[in-house]
Amino acid sequence: MVMVSATEMIQKAHEGHYAIGAFNTNNLEWTKCILTAAEQAKAPVMIQASEGASKYMGGYKMVVDLVKDLHDSLGITVPVALHLDHGTYEGAKACIEAGFTSVMFDGSHFDFEENMAKSKEIIELAHSKGVSVECEVGGIGGTEDGVTSNGELADPKECAAVAALGVDFLAAGIGNIHGKYPANWAGLNFERLDEINKAVDGKPLVLHGGSGIPFDQTSKAISMGVSKINVNTELQLVFADATRKYIEAGKDLEGKGYDPRKLLKPGADAIIAKTVELIKAFGSDNKA
């Protein structure tokens, strides 16, 4: 199996006014479920791994081999890109070397000049290997792999400058956050999104923290240039909920209910169902 760069699928989504679901994986079950859901929905998909998740899973090469082998074993026919989520400068370079087909360099915590310089270098290196690149301007709220942001709104001028470097798609803070959204969350800032979309002149945009954003807001964001939506927390929550119900019902004490193939099945089924639901909400079903 040859995994693909995300450039083409993101560009098609941008032109077709839908978004590619980019789902974070955490282990074998997660990867299998995401691939299964994408195949069921006939949707191109991005499987993402953070640096922390990659370390947990055994390293970048392990993640690459896992995705490739599962793709072949499951007979997957839809386009699949393997993406590094919130990569550091060194992490992005390591993933390009390991065989990821797409990387994110998150330099949003640097001063803007350093973010620009490092982004430029990663873009040039990745493109020389046929790998797509995402960069970030303006922090995304919450904490991701130890990097905490207050969720400040991205500066449209800075977005335009990074877009001009040749980045394939751009993450920009518009009030979105990682993790669970609080009850008093103000929602996405569509005025700023409109300013950014105009400033980057047609460059596809990325919405981080896609878990829990109301579908009417994600749909509006897609209509305004968002072509990739990241999801992690939402799948973790449905997995945990289904697993909790299985144990609280005492199913793990019935027969061989403790067998991990049985114990993890309700959670896995929940991941598949939620992933298909989100793919349809993003409009990428039947786009493979």
C-alpha positions as CSV (number, residue, x, y, z in Angstrom):
1,M,0.0,0.0,0.0
2,V,1.2,3.5,-0.8
3,M,-0.2,6.2,1.5
4,V,-0.8,9.5,-0.2
5,S,0.1,13.1,0.5
6,A,-2.9,15.0,1.9
7,T,-2.4,17.8,-0.7
8,E,-4.8,16.5,-3.3
9,M,-7.6,15.4,-1.0
10,I,-7.5,18.7,0.8
11,Q,-7.5,20.7,-2.4
12,K,-10.5,18.7,-3.7
13,A,-12.3,19.3,-0.5
14,H,-11.6,23.0,-0.7
15,E,-12.9,23.2,-4.2
16,G,-15.9,21.0,-3.4
17,H,-16.8,22.8,-0.2
18,Y,-16.5,19.9,2.2
19,A,-13.9,18.9,4.7
20,I,-11.6,16.0,5.2
21,G,-11.9,14.4,8.6
22,A,-8.5,14.1,10.3
23,F,-8.8,11.6,13.2
24,N,-6.1,11.1,15.8
25,T,-5.1,7.5,16.5
26,N,-3.9,6.1,19.8
27,N,-3.3,2.4,19.2
28,L,-4.1,-0.5,16.9
29,E,-7.8,-0.5,17.6
30,W,-8.1,3.2,17.0
31,T,-6.3,2.9,13.6
32,K,-8.4,-0.1,12.6
33,C,-11.6,1.7,13.5
34,I,-10.7,4.9,11.6
35,L,-9.8,3.0,8.5
36,T,-13.0,0.8,8.7
37,A,-15.2,3.9,9.1
38,A,-13.6,5.7,6.1
39,E,-14.1,2.6,4.0
40,Q,-17.7,2.3,5.0
41,A,-18.3,5.9,4.2
42,K,-16.2,5.8,1.0
43,A,-14.3,8.9,2.2
44,P,-10.7,10.0,1.9
45,V,-9.3,10.2,5.4
46,M,-6.3,11.5,7.3
47,I,-5.1,9.5,10.2
48,Q,-3.2,11.7,12.7
49,A,-0.7,10.8,15.4
50,S,0.7,13.3,17.8
51,E,4.3,12.9,19.0
52,G,3.0,11.7,22.4
53,A,0.8,9.1,20.8
54,S,3.5,8.0,18.5
55,K,5.9,7.4,21.5
56,Y,3.1,5.5,23.3
57,M,2.6,3.3,20.2
58,G,6.3,2.5,19.9
59,G,7.7,5.2,17.7
60,Y,7.1,6.9,14.3
61,K,8.2,3.9,12.2
62,M,5.8,1.7,14.2
63,V,2.9,4.1,13.4
64,V,3.8,4.1,9.7
65,D,4.0,0.3,9.5
66,L,0.8,-0.2,11.5
67,V,-1.2,2.0,9.2
68,K,0.3,0.4,6.1
69,D,-0.2,-3.1,7.3
70,L,-3.8,-2.5,8.5
71,H,-4.6,-0.8,5.2
72,D,-3.5,-3.9,3.3
73,S,-5.0,-6.4,5.7
74,L,-8.4,-4.7,5.7
75,G,-8.5,-4.2,1.9
76,I,-9.0,-0.4,2.2
77,T,-9.7,1.3,-1.1
78,V,-10.0,4.9,-0.1
79,P,-7.2,7.4,-0.1
80,V,-5.3,7.5,3.3
81,A,-2.8,10.1,4.4
82,L,-0.8,9.7,7.6
83,H,-0.3,13.0,9.3
84,L,1.8,14.2,12.3
85,D,-0.4,16.4,14.5
86,H,1.2,19.4,16.3
87,G,4.7,18.4,15.4
88,T,7.8,20.1,16.8
89,Y,10.6,21.1,14.5
90,E,12.6,17.9,15.2
91,G,9.5,15.8,15.2
92,A,8.4,16.9,11.8
93,K,11.8,16.1,10.3
94,A,11.8,12.7,12.0
95,C,8.3,11.9,10.6
96,I,9.3,12.9,7.1
97,E,12.2,10.5,7.4
98,A,10.0,7.7,8.9
99,G,7.5,7.7,6.1
100,F,4.6,10.0,7.2
101,T,3.0,11.4,4.1
102,S,1.9,14.7,5.8
103,V,3.3,16.7,8.7
104,M,2.2,19.6,10.8
105,F,4.9,21.9,12.1
106,D,3.4,23.9,15.0
107,G,5.6,26.9,15.6
108,S,2.8,29.0,17.0
109,H,4.5,29.2,20.4
110,F,7.6,30.8,18.9
111,D,7.8,34.5,18.1
112,F,6.5,35.1,14.6
113,E,9.9,35.5,12.9
114,E,11.1,32.2,14.2
115,N,7.9,30.5,13.3
116,M,8.3,31.8,9.8
117,A,11.9,30.6,9.5
118,K,11.3,27.1,10.8
119,S,8.1,26.8,8.8
120,K,9.9,27.7,5.6
121,E,12.6,25.1,6.3
122,I,10.1,22.3,7.0
123,I,8.0,23.2,4.0
124,E,11.0,23.0,1.7
125,L,12.2,19.7,3.2
126,A,8.7,18.1,3.1
127,H,8.0,19.1,-0.4
128,S,11.3,17.7,-1.6
129,K,10.0,14.3,-0.4
130,G,6.5,14.7,-1.7
131,V,5.1,15.2,1.8
132,S,2.3,17.8,2.5
133,V,2.7,20.4,5.2
134,E,0.4,22.1,7.7
135,C,1.6,25.1,9.8
136,E,-0.1,27.0,12.6
137,V,-0.7,30.7,13.2
138,G,-2.3,31.9,16.5
139,G,-2.7,29.4,19.3
140,I,-5.5,26.9,19.7
141,G,-7.0,26.8,23.1
142,G,-6.4,24.0,25.6
143,T,-3.3,21.8,25.9
144,E,-1.9,19.5,23.2
145,D,1.2,17.4,24.0
146,G,2.3,19.9,26.6
147,V,1.8,23.0,24.6
148,T,-0.8,25.3,26.2
149,S,-2.5,28.1,24.4
150,N,-5.2,30.6,25.5
151,G,-6.8,30.3,22.1
152,E,-5.9,33.7,20.8
153,L,-7.3,34.7,17.4
154,A,-4.8,34.4,14.6
155,D,-3.6,37.6,12.9
156,P,-4.7,37.6,9.2
157,K,-1.5,39.3,8.1
158,E,0.6,36.6,9.7
159,C,-1.6,34.0,8.1
160,A,-1.0,35.5,4.8
161,A,2.7,35.5,5.3
162,V,2.8,31.8,6.2
163,A,0.5,30.9,3.4
164,A,2.9,32.7,1.0
165,L,5.7,30.3,2.1
166,G,3.9,27.5,0.1
167,V,2.3,25.7,3.0
168,D,-0.4,23.2,1.8
169,F,-3.0,24.0,4.5
170,L,-3.0,26.4,7.4
171,A,-4.3,26.1,11.0
172,A,-5.4,29.4,12.4
173,G,-6.9,30.1,15.8
174,I,-10.5,31.3,15.5
175,G,-11.7,30.6,19.1
176,N,-11.5,26.8,18.8
177,I,-10.0,24.8,21.6
178,H,-8.6,21.3,22.3
179,G,-10.5,19.0,24.6
180,K,-14.0,19.4,26.0
181,Y,-15.7,22.7,25.2
182,P,-16.9,24.6,28.4
183,A,-20.5,25.5,28.8
184,N,-19.6,29.2,28.4
185,W,-17.6,28.8,25.2
186,A,-18.3,31.8,22.9
187,G,-18.3,29.8,19.7
188,L,-16.2,30.2,16.6
189,N,-15.2,33.7,15.5
190,F,-16.6,33.8,12.0
191,E,-15.6,37.4,11.5
192,R,-12.0,36.6,12.0
193,L,-12.3,33.4,9.9
194,D,-13.6,35.6,7.0
195,E,-10.7,38.0,7.4
196,I,-8.2,35.1,7.4
197,N,-9.8,33.3,4.4
198,K,-9.6,36.5,2.4
199,A,-6.0,37.1,3.5
200,V,-4.7,33.7,2.5
201,D,-6.3,34.0,-1.0
202,G,-7.8,30.5,-1.3
203,K,-5.3,28.5,0.8
204,P,-7.2,25.6,2.6
205,L,-7.7,26.2,6.3
206,V,-7.7,23.7,9.2
207,L,-10.1,23.7,12.2
208,H,-8.4,22.2,15.2
209,G,-10.4,21.1,18.2
210,G,-13.2,19.8,16.0
211,S,-14.7,17.6,18.8
212,G,-18.0,18.9,20.1
213,I,-18.3,22.0,17.8
214,P,-22.0,22.1,16.8
215,F,-22.5,20.9,13.2
216,D,-24.1,24.2,12.1
217,Q,-20.8,26.0,13.1
218,T,-18.6,23.4,11.4
219,S,-20.8,23.6,8.2
220,K,-20.5,27.4,8.2
221,A,-16.7,27.2,8.7
222,I,-16.4,24.8,5.8
223,S,-18.3,27.2,3.6
224,M,-15.7,29.8,4.6
225,G,-12.6,28.0,3.6
226,V,-12.0,25.2,6.2
227,S,-11.1,22.0,4.4
228,K,-9.7,19.8,7.2
229,I,-11.3,19.2,10.7
230,N,-9.3,17.6,13.5
231,V,-11.0,15.1,15.8
232,N,-9.5,13.4,18.9
233,T,-11.4,14.0,22.1
234,E,-14.8,13.0,20.7
235,L,-13.7,9.5,19.8
236,Q,-12.0,9.1,23.1
237,L,-15.2,10.0,24.9
238,V,-17.4,7.6,23.0
239,F,-14.9,4.8,23.5
240,A,-14.7,5.5,27.2
241,D,-18.5,5.7,27.5
242,A,-19.1,2.4,25.7
243,T,-16.4,0.6,27.6
244,R,-17.7,1.9,31.0
245,K,-21.2,0.7,30.2
246,Y,-19.9,-2.7,29.3
247,I,-18.1,-3.0,32.6
248,E,-20.8,-1.5,34.7
249,A,-23.3,-4.0,33.2
250,G,-21.0,-6.8,34.4
251,K,-20.4,-8.1,30.9
252,D,-16.7,-8.5,31.6
253,L,-17.6,-11.1,34.3
254,E,-19.8,-13.2,32.1
255,G,-18.0,-16.1,30.4
256,K,-14.9,-14.8,28.7
257,G,-16.1,-11.2,28.7
258,Y,-12.7,-10.2,30.1
259,D,-11.1,-11.2,26.7
260,P,-9.9,-7.9,25.3
261,R,-11.4,-8.8,22.0
262,K,-14.8,-8.7,23.7
263,L,-14.0,-6.0,26.3
264,L,-12.8,-3.5,23.7
265,K,-15.5,-4.2,21.1
266,P,-18.2,-1.9,22.3
267,G,-15.8,1.0,22.4
268,A,-14.4,0.1,19.0
269,D,-17.9,0.0,17.5
270,A,-18.6,3.4,19.0
271,I,-15.5,4.8,17.4
272,I,-16.6,3.5,14.0
273,A,-20.1,4.8,14.3
274,K,-19.0,8.3,15.5
275,T,-16.3,8.5,12.8
276,V,-18.9,7.7,10.1
277,E,-21.3,10.3,11.6
278,L,-18.6,13.0,11.5
279,I,-17.4,12.1,8.0
280,K,-21.0,12.6,6.8
281,A,-21.3,15.8,8.8
282,F,-18.1,17.2,7.1
283,G,-19.5,16.2,3.7
284,S,-16.6,13.9,2.7
285,D,-18.6,10.7,2.4
286,N,-18.6,9.2,-1.1
287,K,-15.8,11.5,-2.1
288,A,-13.1,8.8,-2.4
